Amino acid sequence: MQAYRASLLHFLDDPDKLGETDSFEYIEDGLLLVENGHIAAAGHWKELSKQLPEHVSLVDHCGKLISPGFVDTHIHYPQTEMIAAYGEQLLQWLETYTFPVEEQFADADYALGIANCFLDQLAACGTTTAMVFGTVHPQSVDAFFSACERRNLRMIAGKVLMDRNAPEALTDTPDSGYDDSRALIEKWHNRGRLRYAVTPRFSPTSSPEQLKRAGQLLAEFPDVYMQTHIAENHDEIAWVKELFPQCEHYLDTYDQAGLLGRRSVFAHCVHLEDAEWKRLAETHSNISFCAASNLFLGSGLFNLKRAVEHNICVGMGTDVGGGNTFSMLQNMADAYKTQQLNGYELTPFKAFYLATLGGARSLDCDDLIGNFLPGKEADFVILDKQATPFLDFRFRHCNTLLEELFVLATLGDDRNVLATYAAGKAIHHRDKTNEAMA
């Protein structure tokens, strides 16, 4: 057993459903007990410390905040090396930067090197779970899952499916995409803390036949995931209408293939039609809100209020490399700004919910992660409010928890992440090297 003393913050439900004051638990002087990689207890120091066995090692982080690890519901590990690529919007950005970089992932050793760099960055930003795109190459997924397995991370990932409108070196076929994905599912899905996601990049790069084969995989393996993109960019939507004249709208390209459902995550959803909002809600499908990416690529403003009104599960996604940061704190800041422009006040409570329990719910793994209920996996992050002299100055002028969380969500970044733990083991410490944590 390990014990950590600090302020504790975790959510029990969505603030929009339960109300802000009842949706979370905040303990100013708290104690988190971890045993065998799981949460043993979380409570008040004054009460829980009396129950500590003598042999337990206590780590004192008084003045700091412990939160569940952040959950990134949409990100591309092969785009790590091209993050912050200049000057293009979505379709041109794919052609100019993304596709050339992804061709390199036919090399398994190269893919493994990028995977390790990527996972180091996630840990440094406090992210412990992510839904991740590989490339069209099966070896890109093998490399990624191998790196995750060594760190004992809860991760979801999949091989990209693309059989058209992409460079030849990055295309598969409906049959080869199905066969490769099936083999990867059988090898990796539910192996340790790993899960698989069937991954058509987006409708323009998959033929109707390939999308149907993706649906076949979901029917054959009902507990796997599906991840893709939708309604990110106006030119993209116009292109989909040209390619799929038989479909009612963009979402229908996926719906006709059987790709909607509880474990389906649709990234962006910036320009959805009314019928698409309704259908996502009917099928209990999920949305990844990628604020930083939507701003960086000039895509538009996601309407979080519509998602709340339709009772659709939403998580946050950094969408690296369309997004220009791995930091969920920085994405909270961008999320707040986008919703201000939409006339919707995103509270810091809702933002932290989306980045923790909300993300876990949208990935259908809130039974395992997302808060500090006993028995859940011990994925957590220790946040330092005094990470810089100015942050220390600013926090000393906060009078309420709402103010503190809002400052953390709008001024915070990776410097605030003192340490990150996965299954009870430190995978990052700001003041130590990643090699020391290995």
N, C-alpha and C positions, 0 to 999 in steps of 0.2 A: 504494500500500500504506500502511496505517496500523498502528501498533503500540501495544498497551496493556499496561502492566505492573501487575500486581496479583495477588492470590490468585485462582486459578481453581477453579471447582467445576462439574462436569457429570457426567451419568449415562450409562452405557453400557447398562444394563438395569434391570429391576425388582428392587429389593432383596429382594422375596419370592421371586424366581426364582433370582437369581444369588448371593444372600447380600450382606449390607451391605458388607463390605469389598471385594468384587469388583465391585459394581454401579456404583461411581462412581470418578471420578478427581479428586483434590484436589491442587493444586500450590500450596504456600504462597507461593513467589516465582515467579510464572508470567508468561508472555508470550503474548498473543493477537495474531495477525497477521490482518489483514483486507485483502482485495484485491478490488476491483470488486464490493463488496457481499456477498462470500462469505468464509467462513473459509479462510484460507490455511494456518494452522498454529496449534497450541496446545501449549505445552510449558514446560519449565523455562527461566527467564530465563538462567541460567548457560550453558546450551547453545545455546538458540535465538537469543540476542542476538548471538552471533558471526556469524550468517548474515544479519544485517540489512544491507540495502543502505544506503549513506551518505545517500541522499536521503529515507529513510523518517522521517516525523514520529513521535516517541515521546511518548505521553501517560503520565505516571507517576502511578499510583493505588496506590502501595505502602500497605499497611495496610487497603485496601478489598478487596471480594470481587466478582469478575465471575462472573455466572451467565447461562445462556441466558435469553432473555426469557420471561416467564411466559405461559402459555396458559390462557385462560378458556374453558371448554367450554360455558358456558350463561349468556347475559346478554341483556337487553332494552334496546336503546338508547332506545326511546320512553319508557321509564319513568325516565329520568334525572332529570327535574324533580319526580318524586313519590317519590324514594327517601326512606326513613324516614317513611312514612305510618303514622299511629297507629291502633291499636286493633282491627284485624280479622284474621281468619284467611282462608285462601285464597279461598273462593268469594265471601264478602262483600267482601273486599279488591278483587277484580276488579271487582265492580259499583260499589263506592264510589269507587275511585281510578283503577284502570287504564283501564277503558273510556272514561271522560270525557276523560282525558289523550290517549288514542290517537286520538280523533276529530280532533284538531288536525293530524294528519299527512297529511290530505288536501291541506294547503298545503305545496308543495315547498320554498319558501323557509324556512318554519318548521322543516320536517324537517331541512334542511341546517344550520341554526343549532344544533339540538339534537345532530346528528351530530358537529359539530365540538367542541362542549362535551364530549360523551361520549368522543371519541377523545383529547382533552386529558387527561381524567381517567384513562383507561387508561394512557396514556404516563407520567403522573405516578406511577402505581403500579407501573410496570415491566412492564406487560402489552403484548405485541407481537402476539399473535394471539388472536382470539376467534371463537366461534360465536355469531351475533347474530340475534335476532328483530327484524324490522321490524314494521309494522302491516299491516292488510289492504290498504292503499293501495300500488299499485306505485311511486308516486312516493317513498314512504318508503324503498324499497330503492334506487332511482336516486340519491336524495340521499346515502344512506349510502355506497354504493359510490363515488360521485364524490368524496366526502371522503377515503375510504381510498385511492383511486387517486392523488390529489394527494400523499399522504404515502408512497406506495409501501409499503403495509402488506399483510401476508398475513392476509386476513380471509375468513370464511365467513358468509353471511347469506341471508335469504330473506323473501319476502312471507308474512304470516300467512294461513292458510286458515280461514275461519269462515263457515259458511252457516246457522247456527241458534244459538239460545240466547245471543244477543248483541244489542246495540242495532242498529237497522236501518242506521245510518250506518257500522257496522263489519262488515257481512256482505257476502259475495259469493255466488256460486252454484257448484255443481260445475263447470259449464262455464266461467264467467268466471274462477274461481280457477285452473283448468287453463290457460286461454288466457293469463292474465296471467303465471303462473309460467313457462310455456313461453317467452314473449317475453323475460322477464328472464333465463332461463337462456341463451338464444341471444345476448343482449346482453352478459352479464357473466361467465358461468362460464368459468374459465380465461383470463380477460382479465388479463394481468399476473399479479399475486399474489392475485387474487380468485377465489373459488369460491362456488357457489350451493348453498343447502340448501332442499329442499322442506319447507314449514313448517306443517303442521296444528297449531293451537295446542294442543289436546288433544281427546280423543274427544267430550266433551260438546258442543263447539261445531262439530263437523263431522259431517254425516250419513254413513251408510255409503257412500252414493254418492260423496260428496266424498273420503272416504278412499280409495276405489277409484281415483278419478281421480288422486289423489296417487301411488298405486302405479303407475299408468300412466306418470306422468312418470319415476319411477325406472326403469321397464323401458325407456323410450325413451332415457333419458340415464343409462346405468349408472354413470357416474363422478360424478354429483351426490350431494349429501348429503341426509339427512332428519333433522330435529330436531323434538322434541315433548316433552310432559310425561307422566309416568305415576306413579300411586300415591304422590302427594304428601300427600294429606289423606284422612281417613276418610270425610268427607261426599262428597268427590269420587268416591271408589271406589263408594260406595253409589249415587250418581247414575249412574255408568257402567253399573252392573248393571241399573238401571231402563231406561236408554236402549238397551242392547244385550243383551236377554235371550237372544239366540241365541248369545252368545259365552261361552266357557268361563271367561274371566277378563279383566281389563283389557287385558293385553298382547295378547290374542287379537283385540281390536278393530283393532289395527294389523296383526297377523299375517295375518288374513284378507284384508287389503287389500294385502299384499305390501310392507310397510313396514319389515321387519326386515332387517338385513344389516350388512356390514363398515363402511359409512359412515353407519349410523343411530345417533343419539345420543339416549338417553332420560334426561331430567333427573329427578332426585330418587330414584325407586325406593325410597322409604322403607318402604312397606308391601307388598312383593311377596309373592306366594304361592310355594310351592316349585316349582310347575310353571312359573312365570314366570322364576324364576332359571335353571332348566334350559333353557328355550327361548331366553333371551338368550344363554346360553353356546353352544348348538347353532348359532345363526345368526351368531355372532361380532359381535353387536351390542354397543354401548358404553353406559356410564353416566356421567352427569355428577353428581358429588357436590357438593351445594350446601349446605354446613354452615351458613353464616351465615343463609341464607334459611330453612332448615328450623327453625332456632331462632327467628328473628324472627317468622315466621308461625305458630309453635307447631305445626308439621307433624309432627315426630317425629325419630327418630334413624336415619340411614342405617347399614346394617350392612355396613361395609367388609370385615369378615372373611368374610362370605358371598360377596362378589364375588371375593375372593382365592381362596377354596376352589373357585369355579366357573371360575377363570381368565378372568374378564371384564375387558376393558380399562376402566379408570376414569380420568377426568380430574377436575379441580376446576372448579367454576363458581361465580361470585359471585351469579348470578341477580339482579343489580340490575334493578328496584327492590324485589323481595321481599327480597333481601339488602341489608343496610344499609351496605355498603362495596364500593368497587372494588378494595381492596387484597387481593392474593393472600396476603400475609403475614398479614393479619388473618383471612383465611379458613383459613389453616393453624392458627391458634390455635383457632378454633371447631371445626375438624375434630378436633383433638386432644381437645378437651373432649367432643365427642359420642362419640368412640370410648372415652374413659375411662368414660363412662356405660354403654357397651355391653360393657365388660370387655375391650377390645382396645387394646393399646398401640401407638399410631401414632408411630413414630419420626420424628425430623426428617428422616432420610434418605428415608424413604418419602414424607413430605410434600413435600419439594423435588422428588422424582421425579414425583409426581402433578402438580405445578404446572409442570413443564417437559417432559421426555421422555414421561412418562405421558400428559399432555394431548395432546402431538403424536401419540402412538400412537393414542389414542382418536379423533383426528380424521384418522387415516390420512395424516398428512403428516410422519411422523418421518423420511422420506427427505430432507426439506427443512429441517426445523428441529428443535429440541429438545435438541441438544448441540453440541459444538465439533469434531466430526469434519470434516476437510478437505473443502471443496466445499459444505458446508451454508450456507444463507443466514445472514448475520451479524446476527441478532437477539439482542441481549444487554442486560443491565442491570448497572449498577455500583452495588453496595450499600455504604453507609457505616455501619460498625458504631459509629462515634462521632458519630452524627447528633444526639444530645442528651447533655448532661452525665451524666444517669443511665445511659443506654445505654453510654456510655464507661466509667463506673464498673462496671456489671454485667459487661461483656465482660472487664475486667481481672481479674475473679474466675473466669473460665472456664479450665479446664485441658485440655479436649479439644475436638476438632472437633465431636463430638456435642453438647457443652454449648453451644458457640457457635451452631450451627445451631438448637438448640432455643430459645435466647434470642431469636434473630432471628425465629424462627417464632411465638413467643408474645408477644413485646414489640414486634415490629417493625410498621411501617406505612409510609405514603408518605414520611415524613420520611427513611427509610433509603435511598430511591431517589435517588442523586445524579444519574444520567443513564440514559437509555434510548435504545437504538439500533435502528433497523430497516433492514435491508439495508445496514448499515455507516454509516448517516447518523444523527446525533443528532436525535431527535424530541422530546426533553425534557431539560432540565437544571434541576436544583433551584434553582440560583443565577442562572438567567437566565429571561427571560420566554418564553412559548411563541411570541410574535411574533418574537423573535430567532431561534428555531429554524426558522421557516417558510422 
